[in-house]
Amino acid sequence: MRQFLFVFFFLNSLIGFSQEEWVHINTRFGANSSEIKDAIPVVDTSNGNFAFFLQEYNGITGYLYNENQELISEMRVPLFPKKTPYFIGSVINDYLVTLFFKNGSGRKFSSIAFNFTTNKFVVKEELPIDLRKEVIVDSFNEMEILHLLTIIQGTSVLKLYTFDKESNIETKTIDLTEHEFSGIKGGEFYYMYFGPNGYGKTSQILKNEPMSLELTSSSSKAYFNEGVVTLTTDFQDDYTYLLNIDTKDGSWKVKELENKDFTKTELRSKSNSFIYKDLFFKVHVTPYRLVFSIYNKTTNELVKEFTINEDSEIDFKNSPIMLEGGDLSNYRELKRTKQFLRKIFRSNLGVSVYEREGLYVVTIGASEEIQRVNMSIMGGMIGGMIGGALFSAFNSYSKTKSTRIICLFDKDFSHVEGDNIPLNGFDIINNDSSNLEGNQLFESVFKYKDSYIRGAFNKKSGVYRFLKYTEY
């Protein structure tokens, strides 16, 4: 069945997508990849320029291309801030690109500014920012500015740091102390967001991208859209808390969305949520029942609700109940609803939503822990930069171990029959993976206009090659 699904996806990709060579970079490294640490793509959405950087142990090489994929300039910075090896984000403004880095603890920050017009650079070893007693939530990129959001440990005070192209830093304080978060240690937002022990993880959710259950099953999520950061947390059983922060002026608003399916008598239950546009999706599960609800996020009005009982068929799914182990050789299908409910109840419950071909594509299920190497974690990225966040999402989508069903709904959330599940960009790239197989390192995946770009370094040829996937 797994092979059938991939053949089916591949045939659909031939119908609706094209793949083409995009850019080849003959790097100075030749076949020696041991000097490279990271690959960093940066896109200027205002003029179509594309910058690409290969980070080395003792320097960094940058390439700038125009919208016709013609090389504008190439330059190398022969030194690198040794105390801050981890890339966190970028700022691009015409021919000036500034990259920002941090150390492992987040106490030290640096920047490298590339001027591709003059071929001059400015390295700032220590930026005036110290996150002592602060925990990083995530970083968010708006092309010409980079935001870094933190929470002071054990409090309801957040800090929003904004970096510009000159490495100037503006700080805004978001003080939620006046709002008590009931049922949580001390009523502080820190414990609401990172859990009662303060060790919870957060996932950044990208707009209209196919997010894996590994990411969406996190109890705390960060969204960024049109200058507004939205943090959600599902550590409380009876409520989902939403915090909206306007990055322009630092204003904020807290909203509580009630989990109407939760009852205190159900000691064995789990829930999680997902935000898409102005919709709030909630999934609640026990070993015997699952309730999937859609609400209007603004009015809290129930839009649609679906219930699954252990002895009933799942009449709104468009796929089999798929159990995947993170690779093609570990795939099987579950036949009974009872098996599905038990399996996802014992794992990390999640739901994800995106739109494709006029339909809502909804994935419901759970992820399981899997030991694997995550390139974005190895590179030290927080997740907010334009290439790192998308590659992290792609990497997770391609390798997550999960039990799931895929469902299709129309604009009114009526179930759409059929097994013709629309492809997404990650499916297209995965189906074409053979084109970059073999001796490929430092992979990158990012969006350029309406296309997906996938790149990798070939350690035999020393060429960094990009492929472009476009819907037609």
Secondary structure, DSSP 8 states (H G I E B T S, - for coil): -HHHHHHHHHHHHHHHEEEEEEEEEE-TTTT--TTEEEEEEEE-TTT--EEEEEEESS-EEEEEE-TT--EEEEEEES---TT--EEEEEEEETTEEEEEEE-TTSS-EEEEEEETTTTEEEEES--S---TTEEEEEEEE-SS-EEEEEEETTSSEEEEEEE-TT--EEEEEEE-TTS--TTSGGG-HHHHHH-TTS---EEEE-TTS---HHHHTSSEEEEEETTEEEEEE--SSSEEEEEEEETTT--EEEEEEE-TT--TT--S-EEEEEEETTEEEEEEE-SSEEEEEEEETTT--EEEEEEEETTS--TT-SS-EEEEESSTTSEEEE--HHHHHHHHHTSEEEEEEEEETTEEEEEEEEEE------HHHHTT--S-SHHHHHHHHHHHHHH-EEEEEEEEE-TT--B--SS-----HHHHHHHTGGGG-SSEEEEEEEEETTEEEEEEEETTTTEEEEEEEEE-
